[in-house]
């Protein structure tokens, strides 16, 4: 059995806790709720990148980015109370583009497949 790195275990816990905090904070505001997709914690446990996605257009993404930037201190503070770590990692929020990239790849593959099945070619 492979042991997990401490940074990975901490990242998993941060992901769960931040997801709940974001859900609660954004429900109160009645806004478009971002979904936490992943967390990367550095090996020295000093920094944690929280990746998120938001359904909708660029305007909704911009609103979510602004709201998360405003709430980062509050989320960090509440995390510090719930996590049992000597030093709380500094969190930062980043929009997760992997879903968009995946959809683009699927679209391109579908186009290729339809061209292969087109009798004109």
Secondary structure, DSSP 4 states (H G I P E B T S, - for coil): -PPPPHHHHHHHHHHHHHHHHHHHHHHHHT-PPPEEEEEEE-TTSSEEEEEEE-SS-HHHHHHHHHHHHHHHHHHHHHHHHHS--SSPPEEEEEE--HHHHHHHHHHHHHHHHHHHH-TT-
